[in-house]
Amino acid sequence: MTDETPVPTSTLAPIVVMGVQGCGKSTVGQALADSLGLRFVDGDDLHSRAARAKMASGHPLTDDDRLPWLARVAETVAAALAPIDNGAAGEPIVIACSALKRSYRDLMRAIVPSLVFMELYGSQALIAERLTHRNHEYMPPTLLDSQFEALEPLAADEAGARIDLANSPDAIVGLILAQLNTTDLNRTTASMAAGAASATEPKKEIAH
């Protein structure tokens, strides 16, 4: 799929592909997981029936709706990382999750400190146009305004990178693989995992 140097699975942190609805999280997440030989999980599948019904009716979720879901997403990652019955180490996964606010990502990192977030970003006009070609089970295009209102882009002290969604899915995967190969990102994720108890946050520049 790409010409990027393979990333050793043993050095990988779990990856969250994040962004507003229609940005391509599931498509990119699945392709990225395939490239890395990892399991992919779509965070949408972890929503409660009540949350799905609320969104399907055109009502955006509140923080009270989202927080239990975000915890389930992070706990799914933690379960994948946990040692298995024969004592072998678990494996990281790639998971798609909107993770729109910094507080949401902080909640998830409190459960899995080593999380890396790859944000797919782009203009609201571009995403709105893409949504005209998509028929989602429970996320109508009318919710896009509320998604952008809630969005807090990935900050420079958060492990990960922002990737322009105007690129093709294959190109986006290549850009993510390039980020995963960078020393700075590897050092950042290792520091976040090792320093979680001391509540210190490393600084890094985000590639745009």
N, C-alpha and C positions, 0 to 999 in steps of 0.2 A: 504493500500500500504506500509506503514511503521509503525514502532512501536514508532515513535517520539511523544512526548507530543504535543497535538494540540496547534497551535499558535493562540491566540485570534485575530479575524479579526479586532477588534476595535483598536488594537495596531500596526497593520501592516502598513508598508510603501509600496508604489508601488515598484514592483520588475522588473528589467530588466535582462533577461537572455541573456548574451552577449558572443561573441566569433566569430571566423572565420567561413566561410561556412563549412558545414559538421560536425560541432562539436556537433550537437544535440540540438540546441537552441529550435527549435519548439517542438520537442518531449518532452524534459524536461520541457519546459515552460507550455505546455498543462497539463502534468501530475502534475506539481507543483500547477497550478491553480485549478485543480480538487481536489487535497489534501486540499487546503486552502478554497475551496468553492468560488473562485474568477473567474472573467471573464478573458479569455486569448485572447490576440491580437497578431497576427504575424506581426511584422514590415515589412516583405516583401510585405504584402498586401498594404502598404502605399507608395510604390515606384511609381513614375510617369511612364507612358507608355514609355516615352523617355528613362528613366533610365533602364527600363527592356530591351528595345530593344538594348541599348548600351551593357549591360552585355551579352545578348544572342549572340551578335556578337563577343564576346570574348574580349571586351575592358573594363578594370576596370574603375570604377567611379572615378572622381576627387573630390576634396573637394567642388568645386562649384556644382557638382552634388549631393553630399551627404548632404550638410548643410540644404537645404530646406526639405529634407526627414527627417533628424534628428529632425528638428523643428516640423514637423508633428507628429512624434512619441511622442515627449514630450508633444505636445499640446493634443494628444489623451489621454495621462495619466492625464493631467490637467483637461480635460473635464470630465473624470470619477470621479475625486476627488471633482469636484465642487458641491455645494448644488443643489438638484433637486427642481422642481417647488413647491412641498409641504413643502419645508423648511428642509427636511431631509438631512443628510449629504451624500455626495457621497461616493463611495467605491474605495479602491485601486484596481489595476489590475496587472496582470502579462503580460509582453510584451517581445517578442523576438526581439532583435535588435543587430546587430554586434557591434556597438559602439566601433570601434577598437582603436581610438586615445583618448588620455586624453582630447584634445581640443573638441572632439565630446561630450564626457561625461560632460565636463564643460558647453557646450552649453545647453545640456539637463537639467543639474542641475540649470542653470539660469532660466529655465521655471518651473521646479519642483524640488525645493531644497531637498526634502525628498527622492529622488530616491535611491534605493539600487541596486547595480550591482552584479550579480552572474556570474563570468566568468568561462566558461567551457574551460579548457586548456589541451593541449596534444601535442604530437610530430607531425610535419608536415607529417612524413611518415605514422603514424597511420591514420590521417585524409585523406590523399591521398588514402590510401587503402580503407577506408570507402566510399569515393566518387566513387570508381569503381562500387559500388553496388547501386548508387543513380542516378536517372535521374531527375534533377531539371529543372523546366520550363525555367529558363533564367540564371542560374548560372553554366556555364560549369566548369569542374575541372581545366581547364587551368588558371582560375582566382585565384587559391589557392596561388600561389607564391606572387601575388600582395597583397593578404590579409595578409599574414605573414609579408611582408615588411612594411605594414601600422600598424600592431598590436603594441600597447603599453599596456602591461599588467596592470591590475588594481594595483594601487599603495597603499602603506600602509596608506595614508591619505584619501583614498576614501572609503565611506561606502559600505561594501559588503565583498565578499570572492572569492577566486579562488578555483575551484573544478576540480579535475582530471577527464577528460572525459573517462578514461579507465574503470571507474566504470560503472556498469549497470545503465540504466535510473532510475530504482527504488532506487538504492543505492545513486545516485546523488541527487534525491529528498529528501531522508532521510538526507543526509549531509547538504543540503540547509536548511531544516527544523530545524536541530540542530543549524545552524548558526543563523537563525531567532529567536531562543529561547535564544540566549546569551545576557546577560546584556550589554556587551560591544557594540554589534551591535545596540541594541535598544537605548542605550545612544548616540551613534554616529549619528544615523539618526535623533533623536530628536534634537541634537545640531545643525546639519546641517540645519534643517528646521527653528529652532529658530534663528540661527545666520546668516542666509543668508544676511540680511541687513548689517551686520557689516563686511561681507566678510572674516570671520575667518574660518579656516578649522581644525577640530579636527583630532587628530592622533589616529590610531589604527593599531594593527597587523592584517595582513591578514592570514587566515587559509589556508594552502596549502594542 
